[in-house]
Amino acid sequence: MLLICMLPFLSHGQLLGKDKKLFESKLSVVKTGPYIGLEQGKFLNFNFGVERQWQQIRLLKPQTHAANLQFDYNFKQKVMGAQLGYWFKTGRLNLTYGARISWRTDYTYNRFAFSPNVGYKLLQAHFQLGVHLMPRNKAFENTNTFYASLRWVFINDRDFRRKKSN
């Protein structure tokens, strides 16, 4: 009980002094797994891929970084695509910030895009909002400019790692 009462003071350096820091964990976890999801904009795309997450286990300001490779398909428009993405999360609000580089094809024309996005991650569900920044192509307009995506990651590999002390 005493520790719970003293935690706000310890975290702000009131009792420890300004030059001392609260205990910092050297433990991190690397998670890997496949995911499935949907992307909705003007068109609905089904997507699947694999994601790898690097997470620091800390009491204050935890960070998570992730990289993913995604394939998607629009059954109605017959458009296929691939994306390479990155996102990060800092703190406990679960807001994510990221970007993707994507390629789309209708088997006649190709389009490349850069896509900044912002999202919210809760457990293994990840909701993202973004925009595909791409050059115009009047012959191939069957891609989403603005999108909302929701995916679920199935973590099937966890590797706990400890940082080495200097």
C-alpha positions as CSV (number, residue, x, y, z in Angstrom):
1,M,0.0,0.0,0.0
2,L,2.9,2.3,0.8
3,L,4.5,1.7,-2.5
4,I,1.2,2.6,-4.3
5,C,1.0,5.9,-2.4
6,M,4.7,6.7,-3.2
7,L,4.6,5.8,-6.9
8,P,3.5,9.2,-8.1
9,F,6.3,10.9,-6.2
10,L,8.9,8.3,-7.3
11,S,7.9,8.6,-11.0
12,H,8.3,12.4,-10.9
13,G,11.6,12.4,-9.1
14,Q,10.3,14.1,-6.0
15,L,11.8,11.6,-3.5
16,L,14.7,10.3,-5.6
17,G,16.1,13.6,-6.8
18,K,16.2,14.9,-10.3
19,D,19.3,13.0,-11.5
20,K,18.1,9.5,-10.4
21,K,15.7,7.4,-12.5
22,L,13.0,4.9,-11.7
23,F,13.9,1.2,-12.3
24,E,14.0,0.5,-16.0
25,S,13.2,-3.0,-17.3
26,K,15.7,-4.6,-19.7
27,L,13.1,-7.1,-20.9
28,S,11.6,-7.0,-24.3
29,V,9.4,-9.3,-26.4
30,V,9.4,-10.0,-30.1
31,K,6.0,-11.3,-31.5
32,T,5.4,-12.7,-34.9
33,G,2.3,-14.0,-36.6
34,P,-0.1,-13.9,-39.5
35,Y,-3.1,-11.6,-39.8
36,I,-6.3,-11.2,-41.7
37,G,-8.3,-8.0,-42.2
38,L,-10.6,-5.8,-44.3
39,E,-9.9,-2.4,-45.8
40,Q,-12.8,-0.2,-46.7
41,G,-12.8,2.9,-48.7
42,K,-14.6,3.4,-52.0
43,F,-13.8,-0.3,-52.5
44,L,-13.7,-3.2,-50.1
45,N,-10.4,-5.2,-50.0
46,F,-9.7,-8.4,-48.2
47,N,-6.1,-8.6,-46.9
48,F,-3.8,-11.0,-45.2
49,G,-0.2,-10.9,-44.3
50,V,2.4,-11.4,-41.6
51,E,3.6,-9.0,-38.9
52,R,6.5,-8.8,-36.5
53,Q,6.3,-6.6,-33.4
54,W,9.2,-5.5,-31.1
55,Q,7.9,-4.4,-27.7
56,Q,9.7,-3.0,-24.7
57,I,8.3,-4.0,-21.4
58,R,8.5,-0.9,-19.2
59,L,6.4,0.8,-16.6
60,L,6.8,4.3,-18.1
61,K,6.5,5.1,-21.8
62,P,6.5,1.6,-23.3
63,Q,7.2,1.4,-27.0
64,T,6.1,-1.0,-29.7
65,H,7.5,-1.1,-33.3
66,A,6.1,-3.3,-36.0
67,A,6.8,-4.2,-39.6
68,N,4.4,-6.1,-41.9
69,L,4.0,-7.5,-45.3
70,Q,0.5,-7.6,-46.7
71,F,-1.3,-8.9,-49.7
72,D,-4.8,-7.8,-50.6
73,Y,-7.5,-8.5,-53.2
74,N,-10.7,-6.9,-54.3
75,F,-13.0,-9.7,-55.6
76,K,-15.5,-7.3,-57.2
77,Q,-13.0,-5.1,-59.1
78,K,-10.4,-7.8,-59.5
79,V,-7.6,-5.7,-58.2
80,M,-4.6,-7.3,-56.5
81,G,-2.0,-5.5,-54.3
82,A,0.9,-5.8,-52.0
83,Q,2.0,-3.5,-49.1
84,L,5.1,-3.1,-47.0
85,G,4.3,-1.3,-43.8
86,Y,5.7,0.0,-40.5
87,W,3.9,1.4,-37.4
88,F,4.9,2.4,-33.9
89,K,3.1,3.0,-30.6
90,T,4.4,4.8,-27.6
91,G,2.8,5.2,-24.2
92,R,-0.4,3.6,-23.0
93,L,-3.0,5.3,-25.1
94,N,-2.6,2.6,-27.8
95,L,-2.5,5.1,-30.7
96,T,-0.3,4.0,-33.6
97,Y,1.4,6.0,-36.2
98,G,2.8,4.5,-39.4
99,A,3.2,4.3,-43.1
100,R,2.9,1.9,-46.0
101,I,4.4,1.6,-49.4
102,S,1.9,-0.2,-51.7
103,W,1.5,-1.6,-55.2
104,R,-1.8,-2.3,-56.9
105,T,-2.6,-3.9,-60.3
106,D,-5.7,-4.7,-62.3
107,Y,-3.5,-7.0,-64.5
108,T,-3.3,-4.2,-67.1
109,Y,-2.1,-1.2,-65.2
110,N,0.0,-0.7,-62.0
111,R,-0.2,1.9,-59.3
112,F,2.3,2.7,-56.6
113,A,1.4,4.6,-53.4
114,F,2.8,6.0,-50.2
115,S,0.3,5.8,-47.3
116,P,0.7,7.6,-44.0
117,N,-1.8,6.3,-41.4
118,V,-2.9,6.6,-37.8
119,G,-4.6,3.9,-35.8
120,Y,-5.7,2.4,-32.5
121,K,-4.5,-1.0,-31.3
122,L,-6.4,-3.0,-28.7
123,L,-5.2,-6.5,-27.8
124,Q,-4.5,-8.0,-31.3
125,A,-7.1,-5.9,-33.2
126,H,-5.7,-3.0,-35.1
127,F,-7.8,-0.2,-36.6
128,Q,-6.2,2.2,-39.0
129,L,-7.2,5.3,-41.0
130,G,-5.0,6.5,-43.9
131,V,-4.7,8.0,-47.3
132,H,-3.0,6.5,-50.4
133,L,-0.9,9.3,-52.0
134,M,-0.4,8.2,-55.6
135,P,-0.1,9.7,-59.1
136,R,-3.4,9.9,-61.1
137,N,-4.2,7.3,-63.6
138,K,-7.5,7.7,-65.5
139,A,-7.3,4.2,-66.9
140,F,-7.0,2.6,-63.4
141,E,-9.1,4.2,-60.7
142,N,-10.2,1.1,-58.8
143,T,-8.2,1.8,-55.7
144,N,-9.0,3.5,-52.4
145,T,-7.7,7.0,-51.9
146,F,-8.9,7.2,-48.3
147,Y,-9.3,4.0,-46.3
148,A,-10.2,2.4,-42.9
149,S,-8.8,-1.0,-42.2
150,L,-9.4,-3.5,-39.4
151,R,-7.2,-6.5,-38.9
152,W,-6.5,-9.2,-36.3
153,V,-3.0,-10.6,-35.7
154,F,-2.7,-14.2,-34.6
155,I,0.5,-14.2,-32.6
156,N,2.0,-17.6,-32.8
157,D,5.6,-16.9,-31.7
158,R,6.8,-14.9,-28.7
159,D,10.5,-14.5,-27.9
160,F,11.4,-12.8,-24.6
161,R,14.8,-11.1,-24.7
162,R,16.9,-9.4,-22.0
163,K,19.2,-6.5,-22.8
164,K,22.8,-7.0,-21.8
165,S,24.2,-4.7,-19.2
166,N,27.3,-2.6,-20.0
